[in-house]
Amino acid sequence: MNMKTVLILLVLALATIFALVCVLLTRGRAPSTCQHQPPEQEDPDDGQSLVFADLTPEELAQVVRYLQGNLGVQLVDASRAKPSDNCIASVDVQVPAKAEVLQFLDGGGARPRREALAVLYFGNQPDPNVTEYVVGPLPTPVYHRDVTVQKYGGKVPYHRRPVTGKEYVDINALIQRELRKAPRFLAACCESDGTDLAILTTAPRGFKSGDRVTWFVLFRGVAGTGYYLSPVGLEVLVEHGDLHVSRWRLRKVFYNGQYFASTGDLEHAFESNLLEVVRIEKPQAEAVLGSMRPRRPPGTLGPLQYEPQGRRYSVRNNRVTFQGWSIAFGMNPNTGPRLFDIRFRGERIVYELSLQEALALYGSNCPGGMSTRYFDGSFGIGRFAYELVRGLDCPYTATYVDRHYLVESETPKTNQNSLCIFEHDAALPLRRHFSDSHSFYYGGLRKNTLVIRAVSTLINYDYIWDFMFHGSGAVEVRVHATGYISSSFLHGRGTDYGNRVGPHTLGTMHLHHIHYKVDLDVDGQLNSLETQDMEYELVKDPWSMQHTIERPYLRRERLEREGEAAFLLNTPMPRYLSFAGSKPNKWGHPRSYRVQIVSFAGEHLPPSSPMERSISWGRYQLAVTRRKEEEPTSTSVYNQNDPWTPTVVFADFIDNETITNEDLVAWITVGFLHVPHAEDVPNTVTVGNGVGFFLRPYNYFDEDPSVNSPDSVYFSGEQDAGACGANPLACLPPAAACAPHLPPFRYGGFLNLSLAPPPGGL
């Protein structure tokens, strides 16, 4: 055998050995470790959830075209419309009546007609008013009907309409003209000619029905940072209720504790040395109070959450399913996130879960701050839910969904990636036990939760809206507040109303109160309200009768009428309050869901206030009423600009009707008092600023439903806990090699800002 042949055989032998080694090294590995598994399909997606779906851009455009051609009046695009014009203010889906929907979902009935609700401002007519039309059927409308009187008991007066972006632009032009009358004062106080000052609206607008008179607060505007922490001490009162912009007037000027009739009078006082001027120099961008620019270079990357075998939830159209859960989701441009037909293991738990309103009520010794009560729904909680930042607002690998709306325009707009859905590992056991007696074993289950999230930026504040669905059958609703605090110019006894957080900045105290509608259908549509709480009874010990025991016992009660089920804010209420069905579980108890509130709300506006009825929902931490189709919401966008004669008064819903074996709604208020402090600069942090509530099964099941979770872990002392077949946790090390393919980071949220003016920030 020659040398060439030997070399060839040697190479072949080495290749064979290498191949065998590769086979041996890979033997025993699960070939599907990194293979994406489709999520379990609990029930077929037959499109039923589309009965709740938000309108598509095509449907919105069809409604606009129909209105333009069938109302018999000239419509001006709302982005250009003067108060004396007619325009389309908004278009949203008109959700069908509940009875009609349930007949479709559960009774095999016909699919309800798909309709839209269009809101129009009619300024160009003898009796200016706001009119609401139901338009349908979609996608090709052929009819419209006026539902204003049916909904509100009469016409909606024109002065109640929300302020449009065009109206703010015209107000800004008026303020700029007035500021030019005080050039020397502006140069002295602010090193400004007024054009670089930011202008912030307050609300409501006056003191009686018909008023449209607003205080505007002026701030130092610096590009790249929030102006809300830099007031210059100047505020102006503008009357803008006339249909003709040329008749709007500046009615009052405030500066550093003093009031003037006009900017001309302010300038005269300055020139006469009758004014104490606080000079505010222009700061550098990197030194401005409240800058969010990083102060240190990036460090090492933090943990990354990902699904090694793909997403375990499924999103199709407006419906998400996950480990027994099924939820239809959407977004109201005014009131924000709304969920429908929430089911667990095939049974409906909640028909509707929707945000109703977010109130921010301020105190200050400056006119703008002391009069501010923002009803955020009138600005647009859903409309201003912008694109979410991948990897920070939500996990990088979350599912991001676009939301479409039509407000103050004839063209539909899209907030892309403005709602996210993800499975969240809370790094906390949902349940666990380590047995160290009788027998040795460990059993547990990770707390993995499905989360639906949106974030609304409402002027200075950012609200993070979370809806969470647990393996135990519980629903958790949570809101966190972050963003910039609002502030006033520090003067006089300003610290009676907050804390100093900058050279001339008073962080003004305020409260955040949030209202939700929860239409529970527990084991059917008809429910009763039951409460349980503890008391002590003093008893003799029965085995000797010589000693006493303070024995806790359970006090059960069924509430019969709405008046009994209206629990005032910040007053004691039963610790256990449940919506109960008519059927028992295996152990003889009514199948129920418990409402558990987590809140530290401030004090509600005194009942003597002339505007209290407009936010009378805030009287109650919880109120349970009979569900009525004519009581769909607890408030109205028209309440903000006429809180003295509110369009919707929630307190009127509570008329002491019976609530036994009826279709019931829980109206829940959560919130907190916020006294800003130094650590709120640059932004309020979410830590400690989260409130919400739970809907928890209470004897609804015969045992904890999470026992059926495929993620359950159990191993005994006799088992090999490191075997993948016996313990799912042992399968994780190989799965760690399944690094996901991450999409490149992109962000287009700023593009939307050219399409929608900020709500009151000019």
Secondary structure, DSSP 8 states (H G I E B T S, - for coil): --HHHHHHHHHHHHHHHHHHHHHHHHTTS-TTTT-------SS---SGGGGG----HHHHHHHHHHHHHHSSS----TTT--TTSEEEEEEEEE---HHHHHHHHHS-------EEEEEEEE-SSSS-EEEEEEEESSSS--EEEE-HHHHHSS-EEGGGS---HHHHHHHHHHHHHHHTT-HHHHHHHHSS-STTEEEEE-SS-SSSTT--EEEEEEEE--TTS-GGG-EEEEEEEEE--SSSGGG-EEEEEEETTEEESSHHHHHHHHHTT-S---------TTTSTT--S-SS---S-------TT--SSEEETTEEEETTEEEEEEEETTTEEEEEEEEETTEEEEEEEEEEEEEEEE--SSHHHHT-EEEGGGT-TTTT-----BTTTB-TTSEEEEEEEEESSSS-EEEEEEEEEEEEEEEEEEEEEEEESSSEEEEEEEEEEEEEEEEEEETTEEEEEEEEE-TTS-EEEEEEEEE---EEE--TTGGGGEEEEETTEEEE-EEEEEEEEEEE-TTSS-BEEEEEEEEEEEEE-TTTSSSEEEEEEEEEEEE-BGGGGEEETTS---SEEEEEEEEE-TTS-EEEEEEEEE-B------TTSTTGGGGGGGGEEEEEEE--TT---S--GGGTT-TTS-S--GGGG----B-SSB-EEEEEEEEEEE---GGGSS-B-STT-EEEEEEEEESSSSS-GGGG-TT-EEEETTS-TT-TTT-GGGGHHHHTT-----------GGGGGGTS--SSB-
